[in-house]
Amino acid sequence: MMLLQFAVENYACFADEVLFSMVASASTEHSCHVIQSQAGRKPRILRLAALYGANAHGKTKLIEALRFAQSLVVFGTKSGQRIRTEPFRLDRQWCQKPSRFDFLIDHQGVEYSYGFSVDGERVHEEWLFVRKTARESRYFERVTTADDKVTVEMGPSLTGSDKEHRQFLKFVAQGTRPNQLFLTEAIDRNVEALKPLFGWFRSVLTIVSAEAVVQPLAVRMNQEQDFVAFMAEFLRNAGTGIDGLAVEVEPLDADRHFSDMPLELRENIETGIGKGTIFSVHRPEGQSLTFYRNDQGELIAASLKTLHTGKDGVQITFDFGEESSGTQRVIEILPILADAASDERVYVVDELDRKLHPQLSRLFVSTFVNRCKDAQRTQLIFTTHDTHLMDLELLRRDEFWFFEKDQFGVSSLYSMNAFKIRPDLK
């Protein structure tokens, strides 16, 4: 379930194609950072990548490109809706051209080469090729003409030999709108062969923005004691002063919990919280509340607490919001580490070091490596300004990437591996 490559062209600050790769070089340094693929040509795949660059040079825009592609695949479009792509605007020759997104994915023993080019009106092209062995097979190639005629050519690896199945796929292709991806349409029509690829976009690719919370912590901590224990141990080792974590759970009291909200908004929130829906608010005084329905259908208010040990040995409870912003940030992203040893995800984190001390950033990265070293297929890709992480004792040279923007506003991307650097160089 790993990302091998991602290429983007004519999107935001990227004009000509920019290629980001998680395929490992032949280097033998930090061998535990490399996973051997079982798919296609069996490349060696990196666990980590650190993306560096000055402000406004393209780090976040690469993540936004990933998010845009993911959203278009998973959620699709409505009839007549514009595709909200963002072509490069500082050169008129690019403004009228489509944006292009290209993925190479290793997933469940299969190598998928999938991509598409789109503008605001239509999906111009879309393609999917698959390698289960060294030989590549075509699943489909799609083209949309200027008069919005959609043509999908499918290979035998997708259609199979069953006549009814071929006719069904032809029907799906005929029903694909110009502004809709064929992959998305096929999933809506329950095409089984394309579900693993769609599942990678929906469940494996996990994008965490600089302000985002990875998971609703209070809900999970109320249900998983092992998760709480891991979080508390990391925070103790990190020297945060926190000795434990707890969750206070109580029935929702609208008059008390929503006292400062208009009645209409309060009622909308209460009726809108269905089973599986989670709603969070942050109080100015530092309290963070999460609302959800339990298995009995009751509305529950949960608040995250931190535990500190006083001078007399007694534990004192603090609200989550009373902790420093750096401590709050590391708690919010700790689920990445907690799940690294058991889950299979591709985490893409913008500004991993945001509000973190350099030693804490380093501890986070090294802990990720240690928890994944037993061949777990989880990746961590992150942007950062923290040069303390730029250390060949911590990461491989092919795990460092750099963004640069030229005088015309065009961003480019290159790997440290492109340079000959002595292994002992600091």
Secondary structure, 3 states (H helix, E strand, C coil): CEEEEEEEECECCECCCEEEECECCCCCCCHHHEEECCCCCCCEEECEEEEECCCCCCHHHHHHHHHHHHHHHHHCCCCCCCCCCCCCCCCHHHHCCCEEEEEEEEECCEEEEEEEEECCCCEEEEEEEEECCCCEEEEEEEEECCCCCEEEEECHHHHCCCHHHHHHHHHHHHCCCCCCCHHHHHHHCCCHHHHHHHHHHHHHEEEECCCCCCCCHHHHHCCCHHHHHHHHHHHHHCCCCCCEEEEEEEECCHHHHCCCCCHHHHHHHHHHCCCCCCEEEECCCCCEEEEEECCCCCEEEEEEEEEEECCCCCEEEEEHHHCCHHHHHHHHHHHHHHHHCCCCCEEEECCCCCCCCHHHHHHHHHHHHHHHCCCCCCEEEEECCCHHHCCCCCCCHHHEEEEEECCCCCEEEEEHHHCCCCCCCC
